[in-house]
Amino acid sequence: MYNDPVRGRRGAGAWFAAALLAAACSPGVGAPRGRPARPAPGPSAPAASAGRTPAPGGPPPAPASVAAQAASPFAVRIAWEADARAAAGFEIAVESNGAFVRAALVGPTERAFVHHHRLPGRAYAYRVRAFNARGASAPVGAAATTPGLGPPPAGAPPPPPCTRLPPAPDPAKVRGLPREVLNAGGGRPLYNDPEGTNGWRRHLYGEYEGCVRDFGAFDLQAEIREVPGFADEGFPLLRAVAGAGQYAGARVVTLRFTRGRYAVADVADFCGDPRPEPDPPAPGVGAEGAGDDLAGYAPPFDACQRE
């Protein structure tokens, strides 16, 4: 599970393995001032025709030309058109297990948002609403399917040179997690080792093409999690919280194996504590519902995602 070697970061306090399995964003972290109380998420209202003229002094019109398109196997780009003079911002919501939860809030001049931390070959449904101090427009929907993982990128460099697997580090001398063996579910053994006594600088080792090789080193918060069902040459897709000794922000990186090396395939910046789960769990567990009153929200908004 993920360690929390540093306490008191961003006022969120220590977070534990169970919390990471159940929560996406700590309440109140990375949210705009004056945010209202957060109700339990429920079904959103049906999408309305985009561009409907609101009542005088009422909420802004719904966004027009809302479209979603896969940006990569791990991200979806949602775009729309709207009159910036009428809106204080836009809410992007994503469907998760039958309910819509908030993915992000963006400012009135934004016309697109890229939603990271997705999975290959998955269908994602979105809704976009405009809002101001008088309320929110009706939501307008769009959907996209991410492409499959596919073969490794062409032109990859040759594998790193052969080496030896270092001796297992002494847990008493390592700040953070000592060695961890991944891929125990049937794939090829993958060793997650600290760099010397620094438990927040992780090396990945494994046997590839006849010898042990160093697959790469990354500044990560100790434990690295496998993403079930996705692998290249027997080595799994990985996800981990970024950082090096000190909390470096709510960032989750996705690592993909290609010809003897792991490389960063996707980066997701979360509001508050990050979500390292391979796929979002049930809505309402640490996520904001998409049905609350948006009238109390005002820019500027943090450049991060909430789901």
Backbone torsions as a table, in degrees:
resi	resn	phi	psi	omega
1	MET	NA	168.2	-175.6
2	TYR	-78.8	132.7	176.7
3	ASN	-85.1	159.0	173.3
4	ASP	-128.8	82.4	-176.1
5	PRO	-71.9	-13.9	-176.6
6	VAL	-121.0	127.4	178.5
7	ARG	-100.5	159.1	173.7
8	GLY	79.8	12.8	-176.9
9	ARG	-76.6	130.2	178.1
10	ARG	51.5	21.6	-179.9
11	GLY	73.9	7.9	-176.8
12	ALA	-87.7	-17.0	-180.0
13	GLY	74.7	-173.2	179.6
14	ALA	-71.4	145.0	174.1
15	TRP	-125.4	142.5	-171.0
16	PHE	-114.3	174.1	-176.4
17	ALA	-59.6	-43.8	-178.2
18	ALA	-63.5	-38.0	179.2
19	ALA	-66.0	-37.2	179.6
20	LEU	-67.6	-31.7	178.5
21	LEU	-73.1	-22.8	-173.6
22	ALA	-111.8	-15.0	-171.1
23	ALA	-124.8	149.1	175.9
24	ALA	-103.8	-55.4	-176.2
25	CYS	-130.9	135.1	176.4
26	SER	-66.8	137.7	-179.4
27	PRO	-57.7	132.8	174.7
28	GLY	83.8	-7.4	-177.6
29	VAL	-90.8	125.7	176.7
30	GLY	75.0	14.5	-178.8
31	ALA	-99.9	157.0	179.3
32	PRO	-68.3	161.1	178.8
33	ARG	-66.6	153.5	174.4
34	GLY	69.6	23.0	-178.8
35	ARG	-71.0	143.6	-179.0
36	PRO	-77.2	169.8	173.5
37	ALA	-61.5	149.4	-171.9
38	ARG	-101.7	112.2	177.8
39	PRO	-78.5	167.2	175.3
40	ALA	-66.3	140.8	-177.7
41	PRO	-67.3	145.1	176.7
42	GLY	-140.8	-179.0	-178.4
43	PRO	-65.1	138.8	178.6
44	SER	-80.0	160.5	177.4
45	ALA	-68.3	154.3	178.9
46	PRO	-58.9	147.1	179.1
47	ALA	-63.4	141.1	179.8
48	ALA	-106.3	170.9	178.5
49	SER	-65.9	132.1	-179.1
50	ALA	-68.0	145.6	175.0
51	GLY	83.6	7.2	179.2
52	ARG	-62.2	134.2	-178.6
53	THR	-75.3	125.7	-179.6
54	PRO	-77.6	167.0	174.8
55	ALA	-66.2	149.9	-179.8
56	PRO	-55.1	132.6	-179.7
57	GLY	74.1	9.0	-177.9
58	GLY	-100.3	-163.1	179.5
59	PRO	-64.4	164.2	178.9
60	PRO	-72.0	162.7	175.5
61	PRO	-67.1	157.7	178.5
62	ALA	-66.9	147.9	176.8
63	PRO	-59.7	152.9	178.8
64	ALA	-110.7	160.7	173.9
65	SER	52.2	43.0	179.0
66	VAL	-72.2	128.7	-178.3
67	ALA	-143.5	147.6	176.9
68	ALA	-125.1	139.0	-179.1
69	GLN	-146.7	137.3	178.1
70	ALA	-63.2	128.8	175.7
71	ALA	-93.6	-21.4	178.6
72	SER	-170.8	178.2	173.8
73	PRO	-63.9	-10.5	-174.0
74	PHE	-121.9	8.1	-176.0
75	ALA	-152.3	149.6	176.8
76	VAL	-127.1	134.1	177.5
77	ARG	-101.6	124.9	177.9
78	ILE	-110.2	129.7	-177.9
79	ALA	-129.3	156.6	-178.6
80	TRP	-158.6	171.0	173.9
81	GLU	-124.0	147.3	-179.8
82	ALA	-168.5	166.8	176.4
83	ASP	-92.0	111.0	-177.2
84	ALA	-63.0	-23.4	-177.9
85	ARG	-70.3	-22.2	-175.7
86	ALA	-95.6	-15.5	-171.7
87	ALA	-115.9	146.1	170.7
88	ALA	-91.3	-17.2	180.0
89	GLY	174.0	-177.5	-179.6
90	PHE	-133.4	141.6	174.6
91	GLU	-105.5	129.5	173.3
92	ILE	-108.8	123.5	-179.7
93	ALA	-118.9	147.7	179.7
94	VAL	-122.9	142.8	178.5
95	GLU	-76.5	133.4	178.0
96	SER	-139.8	110.7	179.4
97	ASN	53.6	44.1	172.3
98	GLY	92.4	-5.7	178.0
99	ALA	-130.1	154.7	178.5
100	PHE	-94.7	131.4	177.3
101	VAL	-122.4	154.5	-174.9
102	ARG	-69.2	127.2	173.2
103	ALA	-93.2	-38.0	-178.0
104	ALA	-168.9	159.2	165.8
105	LEU	-118.4	133.1	-179.5
106	VAL	-131.4	162.0	-174.7
107	GLY	-73.2	171.5	-173.3
108	PRO	-68.0	-22.1	-179.6
109	THR	-91.2	-6.5	180.0
110	GLU	-75.0	142.9	178.3
111	ARG	-129.2	11.6	177.8
112	ALA	-161.8	155.5	176.1
113	PHE	-146.5	135.0	178.0
114	VAL	-104.5	119.1	-176.9
115	HIS	-96.4	110.3	-177.9
116	HIS	-92.6	-175.7	177.8
117	HIS	65.3	34.7	174.7
118	ARG	-94.2	178.7	178.0
119	LEU	-122.0	151.7	-179.5
120	PRO	-65.4	144.4	174.0
121	GLY	68.4	28.6	-179.3
122	ARG	-117.3	146.0	175.9
123	ALA	-92.3	134.7	-179.7
124	TYR	-128.9	131.3	178.1
125	ALA	-107.7	139.4	-176.7
126	TYR	-129.7	157.9	169.7
127	ARG	-137.1	141.0	179.8
128	VAL	-121.3	134.0	175.5
129	ARG	-126.6	142.4	167.8
130	ALA	-91.8	151.4	178.0
131	PHE	-150.0	158.6	171.7
132	ASN	-148.7	-167.7	-175.6
133	ALA	-66.7	-12.7	-179.8
134	ARG	-99.6	1.1	177.1
135	GLY	131.3	-167.0	-175.7
136	ALA	-121.2	151.6	175.4
137	SER	-74.4	172.5	170.0
138	ALA	-68.9	150.6	180.0
139	PRO	-77.8	149.0	175.2
140	VAL	-121.3	130.3	-170.9
141	GLY	-99.9	160.4	173.9
142	ALA	-159.1	159.4	-178.7
143	ALA	-143.3	155.7	177.9
144	ALA	-153.0	155.1	176.3
145	THR	-118.7	127.3	178.0
146	THR	-72.9	147.9	177.8
147	PRO	-70.5	159.8	175.3
148	GLY	-65.0	167.7	-177.5
149	LEU	-62.0	-38.7	176.4
150	GLY	68.5	-178.8	179.7
151	PRO	-71.6	160.6	177.1
152	PRO	-58.8	153.0	-180.0
153	PRO	-58.0	143.5	177.8
154	ALA	-71.6	155.8	176.5
155	GLY	77.6	19.9	179.1
156	ALA	-67.5	146.3	179.0
157	PRO	-67.2	163.2	178.5
158	PRO	-64.1	161.1	179.6
159	PRO	-60.3	154.8	176.2
160	PRO	-66.5	163.3	-177.8
161	PRO	-66.6	159.9	176.5
162	CYS	-65.6	149.3	178.7
163	THR	-148.9	-170.1	175.5
164	ARG	-115.4	147.6	175.3
165	LEU	-71.5	122.3	-179.1
166	PRO	-61.8	156.3	174.6
167	PRO	-59.0	147.4	178.8
168	ALA	-59.4	128.7	-177.3
169	PRO	-69.0	153.9	176.7
170	ASP	-75.3	117.6	-178.1
171	PRO	-55.5	-30.8	-177.8
172	ALA	-70.2	-17.9	-176.7
173	LYS	-104.7	-0.7	-176.7
174	VAL	-105.4	126.8	173.0
175	ARG	-81.6	111.9	-173.2
176	GLY	100.7	-166.4	-176.0
177	LEU	-71.3	139.6	170.4
178	PRO	-77.9	-151.9	-178.0
179	ARG	-63.8	143.4	174.8
180	GLU	-134.8	136.7	178.3
181	VAL	-100.9	119.8	179.7
182	LEU	-100.5	175.4	174.4
183	ASN	64.6	32.9	-179.4
184	ALA	-76.4	-6.0	-177.0
185	GLY	-82.7	11.0	176.4
186	GLY	129.9	-9.2	178.6
187	GLY	-86.9	-165.8	179.5
188	ARG	-80.7	138.9	-177.7
189	PRO	-56.9	136.9	-179.2
190	LEU	-131.0	121.4	-174.7
191	TYR	-100.7	125.8	178.9
192	ASN	-105.2	99.6	-173.2
193	ASP	-111.3	146.7	170.9
194	PRO	-74.0	158.5	174.7
195	GLU	-90.6	102.8	-175.4
196	GLY	64.8	-125.1	178.0
197	THR	-98.6	5.8	-179.5
198	ASN	-91.1	100.5	-177.7
199	GLY	-72.9	-6.6	-179.1
200	TRP	-104.7	8.5	169.7
201	ARG	-118.6	110.0	-169.7
202	ARG	-108.2	133.6	172.6
203	HIS	-106.4	139.4	176.2
204	LEU	-107.8	123.7	180.0
205	TYR	-120.8	150.6	174.0
206	GLY	-170.5	168.9	178.4
207	GLU	-91.6	126.2	-178.0
208	TYR	-143.7	127.0	-179.6
209	GLU	52.0	50.2	168.4
210	GLY	90.9	-0.6	179.1
211	CYS	-156.9	166.1	177.3
212	VAL	-76.3	137.5	179.6
213	ARG	-136.0	151.9	174.2
214	ASP	-86.7	111.0	-174.4
215	PHE	-80.5	-4.9	178.7
216	GLY	136.5	159.8	179.4
217	ALA	-124.1	140.4	-173.9
218	PHE	-142.4	145.2	173.9
219	ASP	-83.9	101.9	-173.8
220	LEU	-134.8	156.9	176.5
221	GLN	-81.5	73.7	169.7
222	ALA	62.5	-90.1	-169.9
223	GLU	-78.9	143.6	178.5
224	ILE	-116.7	136.5	-175.5
225	ARG	-110.9	137.3	176.1
226	GLU	-78.8	147.5	174.3
227	VAL	-101.7	108.3	-175.8
228	PRO	-59.3	141.9	172.7
229	GLY	88.8	-0.8	-179.4
230	PHE	-130.8	122.1	-178.2
231	ALA	-153.5	153.8	173.0
232	ASP	-125.2	120.8	178.8
233	GLU	53.3	36.2	177.1
234	GLY	87.2	-2.6	-179.6
235	PHE	-108.9	131.0	-169.2
236	PRO	-77.7	158.4	165.3
237	LEU	-66.2	140.3	-175.2
238	LEU	-125.0	151.8	172.5
239	ARG	-135.8	144.6	-178.1
240	ALA	-157.5	159.1	176.9
241	VAL	-84.7	131.0	-178.4
242	ALA	-78.1	155.0	177.3
243	GLY	149.3	161.8	-179.4
244	ALA	-142.4	89.2	176.3
245	GLY	81.2	-41.4	178.5
246	GLN	-122.7	150.2	-178.3
247	TYR	-60.1	122.8	-173.4
248	ALA	-107.1	11.0	-177.7
249	GLY	117.7	164.3	-176.0
250	ALA	-85.5	74.2	-174.0
251	ARG	-121.8	131.8	175.8
252	VAL	-117.8	129.3	179.4
253	VAL	-108.9	146.0	173.6
254	THR	-108.4	129.8	-178.2
255	LEU	-113.5	135.4	179.3
256	ARG	-123.3	140.5	-179.3
257	PHE	-86.7	134.4	175.4
258	THR	-146.6	113.8	174.3
259	ARG	47.5	57.2	173.9
260	GLY	83.5	9.4	179.4
261	ARG	-140.5	148.7	167.6
262	TYR	-100.3	143.3	178.1
263	ALA	-140.1	155.0	179.3
264	VAL	-71.0	123.2	180.0
265	ALA	-103.3	-22.1	-177.8
266	ASP	-160.5	147.3	176.2
267	VAL	-131.2	128.8	178.9
268	ALA	-123.0	124.0	177.1
269	ASP	-98.2	115.7	-178.2
270	PHE	-98.8	155.5	172.6
271	CYS	-81.0	121.6	-179.1
272	GLY	79.4	-148.6	179.9
273	ASP	-66.5	142.5	-175.7
274	PRO	-79.1	163.6	176.5
275	ARG	-111.3	109.8	-178.6
276	PRO	-91.5	1.0	-177.1
277	GLU	-58.8	145.4	176.6
278	PRO	-58.9	-33.6	179.3
279	ASP	-146.3	147.4	-177.4
280	PRO	-59.3	138.1	176.4
281	PRO	-78.0	-162.6	-178.5
282	ALA	-60.0	145.2	180.0
283	PRO	-65.8	157.3	178.6
284	GLY	89.5	-10.1	178.3
285	VAL	-95.0	88.0	-179.7
286	GLY	80.5	-1.4	-178.5
287	ALA	-107.6	150.7	179.3
288	GLU	-83.7	136.6	175.4
289	GLY	-69.7	161.1	-179.1
290	ALA	-100.9	14.2	-176.8
291	GLY	-113.5	6.4	-177.6
292	ASP	-81.8	172.4	-175.8
293	ASP	-76.8	118.2	-177.9
294	LEU	-87.8	-2.9	-174.5
295	ALA	-63.7	-24.2	-178.7
296	GLY	-85.9	0.8	-179.3
297	TYR	-95.8	143.1	179.3
298	ALA	-147.9	147.9	178.0
299	PRO	-69.8	161.8	5.6
300	PRO	-81.6	151.3	178.3
301	PHE	-107.9	148.1	177.9
302	ASP	-66.0	143.1	178.3
303	ALA	-82.8	77.6	-177.6
304	CYS	-155.6	168.9	177.9
305	GLN	-113.8	148.2	-175.8
306	ARG	-101.3	-6.8	-178.0
307	GLU	-141.8	NA	NA
